[in-house]
């Protein structure tokens, strides 16, 4: 498990070693994507985290210590945005970040807290991808439908759509929109998001990126790894046939497939909840909450 700093002052030797280890881990996580990009090759599963979220591999390479950690001998970082000199060291200027990113910061924190505190639901069976292809001649991915057009529509017709994530719902076909149990709107996202939703778990990565220097480097990479693992299940349970790409289907149209999906969904949801807690602890450290920084930097992320 990833270990964060165990104290709030890092010597130059300590933090430069952390920077190097972080870059090596980030490079390993993005190696396949970068190799494909150099050959102009596409991947229907793994490219999603770099296209949908639009965050380049360089974002993952940049290490931050998080709020409340003083870096000794880090003068070169004194000119970085949202850093400031403090005595003989440099640290993240959390107050300035919160001031400049006020509405975004508050929105992310409120959404994470609301999702963390809400009961998880595990009955959607990943049908959002099916709803995005329902009764349409167009599909979102250039791979064949596992059950064909009619079979895909039949699966949707046989199930109750219970999507709670607006950023999945907004891609439903017009015919699928009224089938969802609850109409979803962007302005209701904080009231609807729930921790059983795989896309909400994937978005922890997005929020970690947006919180920038407040999020310690190991936590950012843990969030990316979670998003990667969620994306794999998301597409295995989709209507697409990805066996040629090495992804065995999770046939959610069968009782066995439903059982497998829910078991993996529960495990991924638990990981997402742990990460949400740690992201909120990072925020607490930036707010100078008593004990927040000590707790964050003395425990592993997962």
C-alpha positions as a LaTeX table, in Angstrom:
\begin{tabular}{lrrr}
\hline
Residue & $x$ (\AA) & $y$ (\AA) & $z$ (\AA) \\
\hline
Unk1 & 0.00 & 0.00 & 0.00 \\
Unk2 & 1.16 & 3.52 & $-0.75$ \\
Unk3 & 2.71 & 5.31 & 2.19 \\
Unk4 & 2.45 & 9.05 & 2.62 \\
Unk5 & 4.97 & 11.20 & 4.47 \\
Unk6 & 5.13 & 10.40 & 8.18 \\
Unk7 & 6.04 & 13.92 & 9.28 \\
Unk8 & 5.37 & 17.47 & 8.19 \\
Unk9 & 8.94 & 18.48 & 7.27 \\
Unk10 & 10.76 & 16.75 & 4.43 \\
Unk11 & 14.46 & 17.21 & 3.83 \\
Unk12 & 15.60 & 17.82 & 0.29 \\
Unk13 & 16.85 & 14.24 & 0.08 \\
Unk14 & 13.47 & 12.92 & 1.22 \\
Unk15 & 11.27 & 14.95 & $-1.06$ \\
Unk16 & 13.48 & 14.58 & $-4.15$ \\
Unk17 & 13.40 & 10.81 & $-3.62$ \\
Unk18 & 9.60 & 11.04 & $-3.40$ \\
Unk19 & 9.52 & 13.03 & $-6.65$ \\
Unk20 & 11.60 & 10.40 & $-8.45$ \\
Unk21 & 9.56 & 7.48 & $-7.13$ \\
Unk22 & 6.34 & 9.25 & $-8.05$ \\
Unk23 & 7.50 & 9.94 & $-11.62$ \\
Unk24 & 8.58 & 6.32 & $-12.06$ \\
Unk25 & 5.20 & 5.05 & $-10.85$ \\
Unk26 & 3.33 & 7.52 & $-13.07$ \\
Unk27 & 5.41 & 6.57 & $-16.10$ \\
Unk28 & 4.67 & 2.88 & $-15.52$ \\
Unk29 & 0.94 & 3.61 & $-15.32$ \\
Unk30 & 0.92 & 5.56 & $-18.58$ \\
Unk31 & 3.53 & 3.63 & $-20.58$ \\
Unk32 & 1.08 & 1.69 & $-22.74$ \\
Unk33 & $-1.00$ & 4.75 & $-23.53$ \\
Unk34 & 2.04 & 6.82 & $-24.46$ \\
Unk35 & 3.36 & 4.03 & $-26.69$ \\
Unk36 & 0.02 & 3.77 & $-28.50$ \\
Unk37 & $-0.19$ & 7.55 & $-28.87$ \\
Unk38 & 3.23 & 7.59 & $-30.52$ \\
Unk39 & 1.85 & 5.15 & $-33.11$ \\
Unk40 & $-1.52$ & 6.94 & $-33.41$ \\
Unk41 & $-3.27$ & 3.80 & $-32.15$ \\
Unk42 & $-6.55$ & 3.83 & $-30.21$ \\
Unk43 & $-7.73$ & 1.60 & $-27.38$ \\
Unk44 & $-11.47$ & 1.36 & $-26.62$ \\
Unk45 & $-10.96$ & 0.85 & $-22.88$ \\
Unk46 & $-7.69$ & 2.30 & $-21.68$ \\
Unk47 & $-7.70$ & 5.58 & $-23.63$ \\
Unk48 & $-10.86$ & 6.72 & $-21.82$ \\
Unk49 & $-9.02$ & 8.16 & $-18.82$ \\
Unk50 & $-6.99$ & 10.40 & $-21.14$ \\
Unk51 & $-9.78$ & 11.44 & $-23.50$ \\
Unk52 & $-12.95$ & 11.73 & $-21.42$ \\
Unk53 & $-11.12$ & 13.48 & $-18.59$ \\
Unk54 & $-8.68$ & 15.21 & $-20.97$ \\
Unk55 & $-5.77$ & 14.92 & $-18.52$ \\
Unk56 & $-2.44$ & 14.19 & $-20.14$ \\
Unk57 & 0.16 & 11.80 & $-18.66$ \\
Unk58 & 2.25 & 14.82 & $-17.60$ \\
Unk59 & $-0.44$ & 15.68 & $-15.04$ \\
Unk60 & 0.19 & 12.38 & $-13.28$ \\
Unk61 & 3.97 & 12.93 & $-13.18$ \\
Unk62 & 3.81 & 16.14 & $-11.14$ \\
Unk63 & 4.30 & 15.37 & $-7.46$ \\
Unk64 & 2.87 & 17.50 & $-4.67$ \\
Unk65 & 3.41 & 16.90 & $-0.96$ \\
Unk66 & $-0.09$ & 18.06 & $-0.04$ \\
Unk67 & $-0.95$ & 20.85 & 2.37 \\
Unk68 & 0.91 & 21.34 & 5.63 \\
Unk69 & 4.21 & 19.76 & 4.52 \\
Unk70 & 7.35 & 21.92 & 4.48 \\
Unk71 & 9.94 & 21.06 & 1.84 \\
Unk72 & 13.45 & 21.98 & 2.90 \\
Unk73 & 15.81 & 23.27 & 0.23 \\
Unk74 & 13.05 & 23.60 & $-2.36$ \\
Unk75 & 13.72 & 27.12 & $-3.55$ \\
Unk76 & 12.98 & 26.15 & $-7.14$ \\
Unk77 & 9.38 & 25.52 & $-6.12$ \\
Unk78 & 8.92 & 28.98 & $-4.62$ \\
Unk79 & 7.82 & 30.28 & $-8.03$ \\
Unk80 & 5.35 & 27.46 & $-8.62$ \\
Unk81 & 1.71 & 28.47 & $-8.62$ \\
Unk82 & 0.09 & 27.90 & $-5.23$ \\
Unk83 & 3.40 & 27.47 & $-3.40$ \\
Unk84 & 4.97 & 29.91 & $-0.95$ \\
Unk85 & 8.19 & 30.33 & 0.98 \\
Unk86 & 7.97 & 29.54 & 4.67 \\
Unk87 & 11.18 & 30.17 & 6.62 \\
Unk88 & 13.92 & 28.00 & 5.14 \\
Unk89 & 11.51 & 25.91 & 3.13 \\
Unk90 & 8.62 & 25.95 & 0.68 \\
Unk91 & 5.10 & 24.63 & 1.09 \\
Unk92 & 1.77 & 24.57 & $-0.67$ \\
Unk93 & $-0.14$ & 27.83 & $-0.31$ \\
Unk94 & $-3.46$ & 26.19 & 0.50 \\
Unk95 & $-5.17$ & 29.40 & 1.50 \\
Unk96 & $-4.41$ & 31.01 & $-1.85$ \\
Unk97 & $-5.63$ & 27.93 & $-3.72$ \\
Unk98 & $-8.91$ & 27.93 & $-1.80$ \\
Unk99 & $-9.34$ & 31.64 & $-2.44$ \\
Unk100 & $-8.62$ & 31.50 & $-6.17$ \\
Unk101 & $-10.59$ & 28.27 & $-6.72$ \\
Unk102 & $-13.33$ & 29.05 & $-4.23$ \\
Unk103 & $-16.50$ & 27.89 & $-5.97$ \\
Unk104 & $-14.84$ & 24.87 & $-7.57$ \\
Unk105 & $-13.19$ & 23.90 & $-4.30$ \\
Unk106 & $-16.43$ & 24.13 & $-2.32$ \\
Unk107 & $-18.36$ & 22.23 & $-4.98$ \\
Unk108 & $-15.89$ & 19.33 & $-4.99$ \\
Unk109 & $-15.75$ & 19.12 & $-1.21$ \\
Unk110 & $-19.54$ & 19.23 & $-0.88$ \\
Unk111 & $-19.96$ & 16.53 & $-3.53$ \\
Unk112 & $-17.36$ & 14.24 & $-1.95$ \\
Unk113 & $-18.88$ & 14.64 & 1.51 \\
Unk114 & $-22.40$ & 14.04 & 0.27 \\
Unk115 & $-21.35$ & 10.92 & $-1.64$ \\
Unk116 & $-19.30$ & 9.59 & 1.27 \\
Unk117 & $-22.23$ & 9.88 & 3.69 \\
Unk118 & $-24.92$ & 8.42 & 1.41 \\
Unk119 & $-25.89$ & 4.70 & 1.37 \\
Unk120 & $-24.54$ & 2.78 & $-1.62$ \\
Unk121 & $-26.83$ & 1.20 & $-4.20$ \\
Unk122 & $-25.78$ & $-1.88$ & $-6.15$ \\
Unk123 & $-28.68$ & $-2.65$ & $-8.48$ \\
Unk124 & $-27.80$ & $-0.74$ & $-11.66$ \\
Unk125 & $-25.77$ & $-3.61$ & $-13.24$ \\
Unk126 & $-23.83$ & $-1.15$ & $-15.39$ \\
Unk127 & $-26.76$ & $-0.63$ & $-17.73$ \\
Unk128 & $-25.75$ & 2.95 & $-18.52$ \\
Unk129 & $-23.58$ & 1.76 & $-21.43$ \\
Unk130 & $-26.51$ & $-0.26$ & $-22.77$ \\
Unk131 & $-28.76$ & 2.80 & $-22.48$ \\
Unk132 & $-26.25$ & 4.78 & $-24.53$ \\
Unk133 & $-26.72$ & 2.32 & $-27.40$ \\
Unk134 & $-30.47$ & 1.71 & $-26.99$ \\
Unk135 & $-32.46$ & 1.79 & $-30.23$ \\
Unk136 & $-29.74$ & 3.66 & $-32.07$ \\
Unk137 & $-27.82$ & 2.91 & $-35.22$ \\
Unk138 & $-24.82$ & 4.72 & $-33.75$ \\
Unk139 & $-22.62$ & 3.37 & $-30.95$ \\
Unk140 & $-19.96$ & 5.04 & $-28.84$ \\
Unk141 & $-17.19$ & 2.53 & $-29.50$ \\
Unk142 & $-15.82$ & 1.06 & $-32.73$ \\
Unk143 & $-16.25$ & $-2.54$ & $-31.60$ \\
Unk144 & $-19.13$ & $-4.96$ & $-32.24$ \\
Unk145 & $-22.13$ & $-5.35$ & $-29.96$ \\
Unk146 & $-21.90$ & $-8.66$ & $-28.14$ \\
Unk147 & $-25.63$ & $-9.48$ & $-28.52$ \\
Unk148 & $-26.24$ & $-7.50$ & $-31.68$ \\
Unk149 & $-28.61$ & $-4.57$ & $-32.08$ \\
Unk150 & $-31.86$ & $-6.35$ & $-31.21$ \\
Unk151 & $-30.29$ & $-8.26$ & $-28.32$ \\
Unk152 & $-28.89$ & $-5.06$ & $-26.83$ \\
Unk153 & $-32.29$ & $-3.37$ & $-26.97$ \\
Unk154 & $-33.93$ & $-6.43$ & $-25.43$ \\
Unk155 & $-31.63$ & $-6.29$ & $-22.39$ \\
Unk156 & $-32.59$ & $-2.68$ & $-21.75$ \\
Unk157 & $-36.28$ & $-3.45$ & $-22.21$ \\
Unk158 & $-36.03$ & $-6.28$ & $-19.66$ \\
Unk159 & $-34.45$ & $-4.15$ & $-16.92$ \\
Unk160 & $-35.22$ & $-1.15$ & $-14.77$ \\
Unk161 & $-32.77$ & 1.71 & $-15.45$ \\
Unk162 & $-31.67$ & 3.19 & $-12.13$ \\
Unk163 & $-28.70$ & 5.38 & $-13.08$ \\
Unk164 & $-27.82$ & 8.07 & $-10.50$ \\
Unk165 & $-24.83$ & 9.68 & $-12.27$ \\
Unk166 & $-25.63$ & 12.64 & $-14.48$ \\
Unk167 & $-22.46$ & 12.36 & $-16.58$ \\
Unk168 & $-23.55$ & 8.88 & $-17.65$ \\
Unk169 & $-27.22$ & 9.75 & $-17.99$ \\
Unk170 & $-26.50$ & 12.67 & $-20.31$ \\
Unk171 & $-25.24$ & 10.22 & $-22.95$ \\
Unk172 & $-28.39$ & 8.05 & $-22.91$ \\
Unk173 & $-30.13$ & 7.85 & $-26.27$ \\
Unk174 & $-33.36$ & 9.87 & $-26.47$ \\
Unk175 & $-35.35$ & 6.63 & $-26.33$ \\
Unk176 & $-33.58$ & 5.55 & $-23.12$ \\
Unk177 & $-33.88$ & 8.82 & $-21.20$ \\
Unk178 & $-37.52$ & 8.37 & $-20.11$ \\
Unk179 & $-36.79$ & 4.79 & $-19.03$ \\
Unk180 & $-34.52$ & 5.91 & $-16.18$ \\
Unk181 & $-36.28$ & 5.68 & $-12.84$ \\
Unk182 & $-35.25$ & 9.23 & $-11.93$ \\
Unk183 & $-34.67$ & 12.12 & $-14.35$ \\
Unk184 & $-31.23$ & 13.57 & $-13.66$ \\
Unk185 & $-30.02$ & 17.17 & $-13.90$ \\
Unk186 & $-26.56$ & 18.68 & $-13.46$ \\
Unk187 & $-27.77$ & 20.96 & $-10.67$ \\
Unk188 & $-28.96$ & 17.92 & $-8.68$ \\
Unk189 & $-25.69$ & 16.00 & $-8.90$ \\
Unk190 & $-24.66$ & 16.48 & $-5.26$ \\
Unk191 & $-28.10$ & 15.30 & $-4.16$ \\
Unk192 & $-28.07$ & 12.19 & $-6.37$ \\
Unk193 & $-24.47$ & 10.93 & $-6.36$ \\
Unk194 & $-24.05$ & 7.73 & $-4.35$ \\
Unk195 & $-20.98$ & 5.57 & $-3.58$ \\
Unk196 & $-22.17$ & 2.42 & $-5.33$ \\
Unk197 & $-21.94$ & 4.18 & $-8.69$ \\
Unk198 & $-18.80$ & 3.17 & $-10.56$ \\
Unk199 & $-18.62$ & 6.43 & $-12.46$ \\
Unk200 & $-18.76$ & 8.37 & $-9.19$ \\
Unk201 & $-15.79$ & 6.28 & $-8.06$ \\
Unk202 & $-13.96$ & 6.95 & $-11.29$ \\
Unk203 & $-14.54$ & 10.67 & $-10.77$ \\
Unk204 & $-12.49$ & 10.63 & $-7.56$ \\
Unk205 & $-9.54$ & 10.81 & $-9.96$ \\
Unk206 & $-11.01$ & 13.91 & $-11.62$ \\
Unk207 & $-11.55$ & 15.62 & $-8.27$ \\
Unk208 & $-8.02$ & 14.76 & $-7.15$ \\
Unk209 & $-6.63$ & 16.41 & $-10.28$ \\
Unk210 & $-8.80$ & 19.50 & $-9.83$ \\
Unk211 & $-7.71$ & 19.88 & $-6.20$ \\
Unk212 & $-4.15$ & 20.16 & $-7.53$ \\
Unk213 & $-1.46$ & 20.79 & $-4.92$ \\
Unk214 & $-3.75$ & 19.97 & $-1.99$ \\
Unk215 & $-3.64$ & 16.29 & $-2.98$ \\
Unk216 & $-0.44$ & 14.37 & $-2.18$ \\
Unk217 & 1.13 & 12.61 & $-5.15$ \\
Unk218 & 0.53 & 9.03 & $-3.95$ \\
Unk219 & $-3.16$ & 9.75 & $-3.51$ \\
Unk220 & $-3.48$ & 11.09 & $-7.05$ \\
Unk221 & $-1.93$ & 7.92 & $-8.48$ \\
Unk222 & $-4.10$ & 5.70 & $-6.28$ \\
Unk223 & $-7.17$ & 7.52 & $-7.63$ \\
Unk224 & $-5.95$ & 6.96 & $-11.19$ \\
Unk225 & $-5.43$ & 3.24 & $-10.54$ \\
Unk226 & $-8.94$ & 2.98 & $-9.13$ \\
Unk227 & $-10.37$ & 4.77 & $-12.18$ \\
Unk228 & $-8.46$ & 2.38 & $-14.45$ \\
Unk229 & $-9.86$ & $-0.68$ & $-12.65$ \\
Unk230 & $-13.38$ & 0.72 & $-12.68$ \\
Unk231 & $-13.14$ & 1.44 & $-16.39$ \\
Unk232 & $-12.24$ & $-2.20$ & $-17.04$ \\
Unk233 & $-15.36$ & $-3.50$ & $-15.28$ \\
Unk234 & $-17.44$ & $-0.75$ & $-16.86$ \\
Unk235 & $-16.58$ & $-2.01$ & $-20.33$ \\
Unk236 & $-16.61$ & $-5.72$ & $-19.48$ \\
Unk237 & $-20.23$ & $-5.28$ & $-18.36$ \\
Unk238 & $-21.10$ & $-3.17$ & $-21.40$ \\
Unk239 & $-22.88$ & $-4.44$ & $-24.53$ \\
Unk240 & $-19.60$ & $-4.40$ & $-26.48$ \\
Unk241 & $-17.56$ & $-7.47$ & $-27.42$ \\
Unk242 & $-14.03$ & $-6.70$ & $-26.21$ \\
Unk243 & $-12.63$ & $-10.23$ & $-26.21$ \\
Unk244 & $-10.25$ & $-9.31$ & $-29.02$ \\
Unk245 & $-8.78$ & $-6.69$ & $-26.67$ \\
Unk246 & $-8.33$ & $-9.16$ & $-23.82$ \\
Unk247 & $-11.45$ & $-8.28$ & $-21.81$ \\
Unk248 & $-13.75$ & $-11.17$ & $-20.96$ \\
Unk249 & $-17.41$ & $-10.11$ & $-20.78$ \\
Unk250 & $-19.37$ & $-9.84$ & $-17.55$ \\
Unk251 & $-22.77$ & $-10.87$ & $-18.98$ \\
Unk252 & $-25.10$ & $-8.79$ & $-16.81$ \\
Unk253 & $-28.08$ & $-10.16$ & $-18.73$ \\
Unk254 & $-27.59$ & $-13.44$ & $-16.80$ \\
Unk255 & $-27.88$ & $-14.17$ & $-13.05$ \\
Unk256 & $-24.22$ & $-15.23$ & $-12.96$ \\
Unk257 & $-23.12$ & $-12.04$ & $-14.66$ \\
Unk258 & $-25.17$ & $-9.91$ & $-12.30$ \\
Unk259 & $-23.63$ & $-11.66$ & $-9.31$ \\
Unk260 & $-20.10$ & $-11.11$ & $-10.59$ \\
Unk261 & $-20.80$ & $-7.48$ & $-11.42$ \\
Unk262 & $-22.21$ & $-6.66$ & $-7.99$ \\
Unk263 & $-19.36$ & $-8.40$ & $-6.17$ \\
Unk264 & $-16.76$ & $-6.42$ & $-8.09$ \\
Unk265 & $-18.83$ & $-3.26$ & $-7.86$ \\
Unk266 & $-18.91$ & $-3.55$ & $-4.06$ \\
Unk267 & $-15.13$ & $-3.99$ & $-3.87$ \\
Unk268 & $-14.49$ & $-0.99$ & $-6.14$ \\
Unk269 & $-17.02$ & 1.09 & $-4.23$ \\
Unk270 & $-15.21$ & 0.32 & $-0.96$ \\
Unk271 & $-11.92$ & 1.46 & $-2.51$ \\
Unk272 & $-13.56$ & 4.66 & $-3.74$ \\
Unk273 & $-14.97$ & 5.39 & $-0.29$ \\
Unk274 & $-11.54$ & 5.00 & 1.31 \\
Unk275 & $-10.08$ & 7.39 & $-1.27$ \\
Unk276 & $-12.85$ & 9.93 & $-0.71$ \\
Unk277 & $-12.06$ & 9.93 & 2.99 \\
Unk278 & $-8.38$ & 10.56 & 2.35 \\
Unk279 & $-9.07$ & 13.31 & $-0.18$ \\
Unk280 & $-11.27$ & 14.98 & 2.44 \\
Unk281 & $-8.48$ & 14.57 & 4.99 \\
Unk282 & $-6.16$ & 16.34 & 2.57 \\
Unk283 & $-8.72$ & 19.13 & 2.38 \\
Unk284 & $-8.94$ & 19.15 & 6.18 \\
Unk285 & $-5.16$ & 19.56 & 6.34 \\
Unk286 & $-5.42$ & 22.51 & 3.95 \\
Unk287 & $-8.07$ & 24.04 & 6.18 \\
Unk288 & $-5.81$ & 23.64 & 9.23 \\
Unk289 & $-8.33$ & 21.36 & 10.86 \\
Unk290 & $-6.88$ & 20.17 & 14.22 \\
Unk291 & $-5.15$ & 16.84 & 13.69 \\
Unk292 & $-5.99$ & 16.72 & 10.00 \\
Unk293 & $-2.43$ & 16.90 & 8.66 \\
Unk294 & $-1.04$ & 14.52 & 11.28 \\
Unk295 & $-3.69$ & 11.93 & 10.45 \\
Unk296 & $-3.22$ & 12.28 & 6.70 \\
Unk297 & 0.55 & 12.01 & 6.69 \\
Unk298 & 0.83 & 9.14 & 9.15 \\
Unk299 & $-1.35$ & 6.58 & 7.37 \\
Unk300 & $-1.37$ & 4.73 & 4.10 \\
Unk301 & $-3.86$ & 5.80 & 1.48 \\
Unk302 & $-5.56$ & 2.41 & 1.17 \\
\hline
\end{tabular}
